[in-house]
Amino acid sequence: MTAERDREEGLSFQPKFGADGLAACVAIDVRQGDVLMVAHMNEAALEATLKTGVVHYWSRSRGALWRKGDTSGQIQRLVEMRVDCDQDAFVALVEVGGDGGACHTGRRSCFYRRIETGQHGTRLAFTEEGDRAKGERC
Amino acid sequence: MTAERDREEGLSFQPKFGADGLAACVAIDVRQGDVLMVAHMNEAALEATLKTGVVHYWSRSRGALWRKGDTSGQIQRLVEMRVDCDQDAFVALVEVGGDGGACHTGRRSCFYRRIETGQHGTRLAFTEEGDRAKGERC
């Protein structure tokens, strides 16, 4: 089996991080099945996630390991972790603690706006769930 | 409204790319609601996606703009594009052409293995949908 085929078809875990040491991770609400957030993991965050069963990310803005929920209570308990074909992206199926949300704006999902293109250029619009009223910060 | 708050609560589209010029995009099958793949977009890929309604990525391995499906027929027609709170990640709700899959291994989703931790270290296991039989390349 070639190295590439082994990475794709084998059962050995060979996570691949980008030049910046990071890989994208999508957090999915295991009950509702929708995307809560997309963030990044470095090797330490991935290891901590698998070891503790609580999702850790690497905060690019703070340059620090980040156990999601430490300040908000929105802990993400890992139910299942998946890896993609070339092992450079992850999907975390999670149960969320606290108020059940993931977004620091107070909404459940970070993806509360859709992109619309039209005569007047490209604009955003709130999804029903993401409307302004729900954007009040806790 | 501060610049940060405008980015999070406003309706102006201000996509933010990383130091490498890229942002993660999660493709979701609009019918089944599950994650098909995670890839990256640069500004040109995002613009081409919004302009044409067909999802384009930036191939990091090939260093080229990549209209998904051009060789495989697995075209991703954009039904809705969402952006997250800080506008540096995207979710594309897509209808897939061709065989309805997204993965070059022949599977529908790239996330066909889960990560398992145990006595013998960290290993992968195929999900039911991602078992070896389905991994035969077309």
Interface residues (C-beta under 8 A of the other chain):
Chain A: E8 E9 G10 L11 S12 F13 G18 A19 D20 A24 V26 I28 G33 D34 V35 M37 V38 L50 K51 R60 E80 M81 R82 V83 D84 C85 A89 V91 C103 H104 T105 R107 C110 F111 Y112 R113 R114 I115 T117 G121 T122 R123 L124 A125 F126 T127 R132 G135
Chain B: E8 E9 G10 L11 S12 F13 G18 A19 D20 A24 V26 I28 G33 D34 V35 M37 V38 L50 K51 R60 E80 M81 R82 V83 D84 C85 A89 V91 C103 H104 T105 R107 C110 F111 Y112 R113 R114 I115 T117 G121 T122 R123 L124 A125 F126 T127 R132 G135
